[in-house]
Amino acid sequence: MADPPVVGLPPVDGAPLSRRAGAKEGRPASVPGMRILIDPERCTGHGRCYSLAPALVEADDQGHGSVIGSVVPDDQLAAARTAASNCPEQAISLVED
Ligand code: SF4
């Protein structure tokens, strides 16, 4: 069964979508085009995202969610959805290109 294409908020055109982006080396295979995004204008630093999806999001120096890599590995899709659905600020989006 196919995964739903979009969960959460739509991306903001041209705006920075996370406080830090960039893939780490040695990451597992990923689903092409599935990305996790954090809207820094909405994130207030509750920390649920990096508690629920520590392979995808980490805390920045102010406790806000920071995406570790923009592409979600296939074995992290459930964690990404859990993080997005549990963000109290609805700051997390999963977008399939
Ligand atoms: S759960 Fe939402 S509000 Fe909290 S740190 Fe993560 S993105 Fe920000």
Boltz pocket constraint, residues with backbone or C-beta under 6 A from the ligand:
constraints:
  - pocket:
      binder: B
      contacts: [[A, 38], [A, 42], [A, 43], [A, 44], [A, 45], [A, 46], [A, 47], [A, 48], [A, 49], [A, 50], [A, 63], [A, 64], [A, 65], [A, 83], [A, 86], [A, 87], [A, 88], [A, 89], [A, 90], [A, 91], [A, 92]]
      max_distance: 6.0
